[in-house]
């Protein structure tokens, strides 16, 4: 019954119903821990997409440009940079654009050789 504290009606004080309610709440908690990860990633992607469109890119081209430039930053950090450090984010957008332009007609290793 301790786990049913705060539940409404008989769910909090009738043993059989409380037990069922607690089991169901644990199922919801398990499911929603997985869903929270998906939801946050989707939020980060939306924020990054909105920020890169101000710099003339789309989300997909931006991520492709970062990969081609050899920049490995996760989406959570990119989203945070877009909000709190717009100058640094603009620099990343610039590097992604350069990588996309440079690698348009060259091999993937040519950019790394040119930058090094």
ChimeraX commands (.cxc) that place a marker at each C-alpha (Angstrom):
marker #1 position 0.00,0.00,0.00 radius 0.5
marker #1 position 2.96,2.37,0.45 radius 0.5
marker #1 position 3.56,2.40,-3.30 radius 0.5
marker #1 position -0.09,3.38,-3.87 radius 0.5
marker #1 position 0.24,6.54,-1.80 radius 0.5
marker #1 position -1.31,9.47,-3.63 radius 0.5
marker #1 position -3.60,7.33,-5.78 radius 0.5
marker #1 position -7.30,8.25,-5.99 radius 0.5
marker #1 position -10.27,6.33,-4.60 radius 0.5
marker #1 position -10.02,2.65,-3.66 radius 0.5
marker #1 position -6.73,2.39,-5.56 radius 0.5
marker #1 position -4.96,3.68,-2.46 radius 0.5
marker #1 position -6.54,1.59,0.32 radius 0.5
marker #1 position -7.99,-1.65,-1.08 radius 0.5
marker #1 position -5.18,-4.19,-1.22 radius 0.5
marker #1 position -6.15,-6.03,-4.42 radius 0.5
marker #1 position -6.99,-2.87,-6.37 radius 0.5
marker #1 position -3.94,-1.03,-5.00 radius 0.5
marker #1 position -1.69,-3.92,-6.04 radius 0.5
marker #1 position -3.09,-3.84,-9.59 radius 0.5
marker #1 position -2.74,-0.07,-9.74 radius 0.5
marker #1 position 0.88,-0.20,-8.58 radius 0.5
marker #1 position 1.74,-2.91,-11.13 radius 0.5
marker #1 position 0.15,-0.84,-13.90 radius 0.5
marker #1 position 1.96,2.31,-12.75 radius 0.5
marker #1 position 5.28,0.45,-12.89 radius 0.5
marker #1 position 4.48,-0.66,-16.46 radius 0.5
marker #1 position 3.74,2.95,-17.40 radius 0.5
marker #1 position 6.96,4.10,-15.74 radius 0.5
marker #1 position 9.02,1.53,-17.66 radius 0.5
marker #1 position 7.37,2.43,-20.97 radius 0.5
marker #1 position 7.70,6.15,-20.42 radius 0.5
marker #1 position 11.39,5.99,-19.48 radius 0.5
marker #1 position 11.94,4.70,-23.02 radius 0.5
marker #1 position 9.59,7.27,-24.54 radius 0.5
marker #1 position 11.30,10.15,-22.71 radius 0.5
marker #1 position 14.55,9.42,-24.54 radius 0.5
marker #1 position 12.75,9.50,-27.91 radius 0.5
marker #1 position 10.89,12.68,-27.04 radius 0.5
marker #1 position 14.00,14.54,-25.95 radius 0.5
marker #1 position 15.92,13.51,-29.06 radius 0.5
marker #1 position 13.01,14.74,-31.21 radius 0.5
marker #1 position 13.02,18.05,-29.30 radius 0.5
marker #1 position 16.78,18.46,-29.83 radius 0.5
marker #1 position 16.40,17.75,-33.55 radius 0.5
marker #1 position 13.60,20.33,-33.85 radius 0.5
marker #1 position 15.70,22.96,-32.07 radius 0.5
marker #1 position 18.76,22.25,-34.21 radius 0.5
marker #1 position 16.65,22.34,-37.38 radius 0.5
marker #1 position 15.19,25.73,-36.45 radius 0.5
marker #1 position 18.65,27.12,-35.64 radius 0.5
marker #1 position 20.40,25.86,-38.80 radius 0.5
marker #1 position 17.64,27.20,-41.06 radius 0.5
marker #1 position 18.64,30.69,-39.88 radius 0.5
marker #1 position 22.04,29.93,-41.43 radius 0.5
marker #1 position 20.67,28.64,-44.73 radius 0.5
marker #1 position 20.93,24.91,-44.07 radius 0.5
marker #1 position 18.54,22.09,-43.30 radius 0.5
marker #1 position 18.98,19.71,-40.39 radius 0.5
marker #1 position 20.00,16.80,-42.61 radius 0.5
marker #1 position 22.56,18.79,-44.59 radius 0.5
marker #1 position 23.94,20.28,-41.36 radius 0.5
marker #1 position 24.46,16.86,-39.76 radius 0.5
marker #1 position 25.96,15.57,-43.03 radius 0.5
marker #1 position 28.31,18.55,-43.12 radius 0.5
marker #1 position 29.41,17.98,-39.53 radius 0.5
marker #1 position 30.09,14.32,-40.28 radius 0.5
marker #1 position 32.10,15.21,-43.38 radius 0.5
marker #1 position 34.04,17.81,-41.40 radius 0.5
marker #1 position 34.86,15.17,-38.78 radius 0.5
marker #1 position 32.99,17.02,-36.01 radius 0.5
marker #1 position 31.39,14.65,-33.52 radius 0.5
marker #1 position 29.01,16.51,-31.22 radius 0.5
marker #1 position 25.80,14.91,-30.01 radius 0.5
marker #1 position 22.41,16.44,-30.62 radius 0.5
marker #1 position 21.87,17.41,-26.99 radius 0.5
marker #1 position 25.01,19.57,-27.00 radius 0.5
marker #1 position 24.20,21.02,-30.43 radius 0.5
marker #1 position 20.74,22.00,-29.22 radius 0.5
marker #1 position 22.19,23.61,-26.09 radius 0.5
marker #1 position 24.78,25.49,-28.17 radius 0.5
marker #1 position 22.08,26.76,-30.54 radius 0.5
marker #1 position 20.19,28.26,-27.59 radius 0.5
marker #1 position 22.96,29.49,-25.28 radius 0.5
marker #1 position 25.97,30.05,-27.56 radius 0.5
marker #1 position 24.71,31.24,-30.95 radius 0.5
marker #1 position 28.15,32.50,-32.05 radius 0.5
marker #1 position 29.76,29.10,-31.52 radius 0.5
marker #1 position 26.83,27.43,-33.24 radius 0.5
marker #1 position 27.18,29.80,-36.20 radius 0.5
marker #1 position 30.84,28.78,-36.46 radius 0.5
marker #1 position 29.79,25.12,-36.58 radius 0.5
marker #1 position 27.28,25.95,-39.32 radius 0.5
marker #1 position 30.07,27.64,-41.25 radius 0.5
marker #1 position 32.32,24.60,-40.93 radius 0.5
marker #1 position 29.50,22.32,-42.03 radius 0.5
marker #1 position 28.86,24.52,-45.09 radius 0.5
marker #1 position 32.55,24.52,-46.01 radius 0.5
marker #1 position 32.72,20.74,-45.68 radius 0.5
marker #1 position 29.62,20.31,-47.85 radius 0.5
marker #1 position 30.91,22.66,-50.55 radius 0.5
marker #1 position 34.42,21.22,-50.54 radius 0.5
marker #1 position 33.29,17.62,-50.62 radius 0.5
marker #1 position 30.62,18.10,-53.27 radius 0.5
marker #1 position 32.89,16.71,-56.00 radius 0.5
marker #1 position 35.78,15.19,-54.05 radius 0.5
marker #1 position 36.53,12.06,-52.07 radius 0.5
marker #1 position 35.73,11.88,-48.35 radius 0.5
marker #1 position 39.41,11.86,-47.28 radius 0.5
marker #1 position 40.35,14.88,-49.40 radius 0.5
marker #1 position 38.78,17.32,-46.92 radius 0.5
marker #1 position 40.71,15.87,-43.98 radius 0.5
marker #1 position 43.93,16.03,-46.00 radius 0.5
marker #1 position 43.26,19.66,-46.98 radius 0.5
marker #1 position 42.44,20.74,-43.42 radius 0.5
marker #1 position 45.42,18.94,-41.83 radius 0.5
marker link #1:1,2 radius 0.2
marker link #1:2,3 radius 0.2
marker link #1:3,4 radius 0.2
marker link #1:4,5 radius 0.2
marker link #1:5,6 radius 0.2
marker link #1:6,7 radius 0.2
marker link #1:7,8 radius 0.2
marker link #1:8,9 radius 0.2
marker link #1:9,10 radius 0.2
marker link #1:10,11 radius 0.2
marker link #1:11,12 radius 0.2
marker link #1:12,13 radius 0.2
marker link #1:13,14 radius 0.2
marker link #1:14,15 radius 0.2
marker link #1:15,16 radius 0.2
marker link #1:16,17 radius 0.2
marker link #1:17,18 radius 0.2
marker link #1:18,19 radius 0.2
marker link #1:19,20 radius 0.2
marker link #1:20,21 radius 0.2
marker link #1:21,22 radius 0.2
marker link #1:22,23 radius 0.2
marker link #1:23,24 radius 0.2
marker link #1:24,25 radius 0.2
marker link #1:25,26 radius 0.2
marker link #1:26,27 radius 0.2
marker link #1:27,28 radius 0.2
marker link #1:28,29 radius 0.2
marker link #1:29,30 radius 0.2
marker link #1:30,31 radius 0.2
marker link #1:31,32 radius 0.2
marker link #1:32,33 radius 0.2
marker link #1:33,34 radius 0.2
marker link #1:34,35 radius 0.2
marker link #1:35,36 radius 0.2
marker link #1:36,37 radius 0.2
marker link #1:37,38 radius 0.2
marker link #1:38,39 radius 0.2
marker link #1:39,40 radius 0.2
marker link #1:40,41 radius 0.2
marker link #1:41,42 radius 0.2
marker link #1:42,43 radius 0.2
marker link #1:43,44 radius 0.2
marker link #1:44,45 radius 0.2
marker link #1:45,46 radius 0.2
marker link #1:46,47 radius 0.2
marker link #1:47,48 radius 0.2
marker link #1:48,49 radius 0.2
marker link #1:49,50 radius 0.2
marker link #1:50,51 radius 0.2
marker link #1:51,52 radius 0.2
marker link #1:52,53 radius 0.2
marker link #1:53,54 radius 0.2
marker link #1:54,55 radius 0.2
marker link #1:55,56 radius 0.2
marker link #1:56,57 radius 0.2
marker link #1:57,58 radius 0.2
marker link #1:58,59 radius 0.2
marker link #1:59,60 radius 0.2
marker link #1:60,61 radius 0.2
marker link #1:61,62 radius 0.2
marker link #1:62,63 radius 0.2
marker link #1:63,64 radius 0.2
marker link #1:64,65 radius 0.2
marker link #1:65,66 radius 0.2
marker link #1:66,67 radius 0.2
marker link #1:67,68 radius 0.2
marker link #1:68,69 radius 0.2
marker link #1:69,70 radius 0.2
marker link #1:70,71 radius 0.2
marker link #1:71,72 radius 0.2
marker link #1:72,73 radius 0.2
marker link #1:73,74 radius 0.2
marker link #1:74,75 radius 0.2
marker link #1:75,76 radius 0.2
marker link #1:76,77 radius 0.2
marker link #1:77,78 radius 0.2
marker link #1:78,79 radius 0.2
marker link #1:79,80 radius 0.2
marker link #1:80,81 radius 0.2
marker link #1:81,82 radius 0.2
marker link #1:82,83 radius 0.2
marker link #1:83,84 radius 0.2
marker link #1:84,85 radius 0.2
marker link #1:85,86 radius 0.2
marker link #1:86,87 radius 0.2
marker link #1:87,88 radius 0.2
marker link #1:88,89 radius 0.2
marker link #1:89,90 radius 0.2
marker link #1:90,91 radius 0.2
marker link #1:91,92 radius 0.2
marker link #1:92,93 radius 0.2
marker link #1:93,94 radius 0.2
marker link #1:94,95 radius 0.2
marker link #1:95,96 radius 0.2
marker link #1:96,97 radius 0.2
marker link #1:97,98 radius 0.2
marker link #1:98,99 radius 0.2
marker link #1:99,100 radius 0.2
marker link #1:100,101 radius 0.2
marker link #1:101,102 radius 0.2
marker link #1:102,103 radius 0.2
marker link #1:103,104 radius 0.2
marker link #1:104,105 radius 0.2
marker link #1:105,106 radius 0.2
marker link #1:106,107 radius 0.2
marker link #1:107,108 radius 0.2
marker link #1:108,109 radius 0.2
marker link #1:109,110 radius 0.2
marker link #1:110,111 radius 0.2
marker link #1:111,112 radius 0.2
marker link #1:112,113 radius 0.2
marker link #1:113,114 radius 0.2
marker link #1:114,115 radius 0.2
marker link #1:115,116 radius 0.2
view
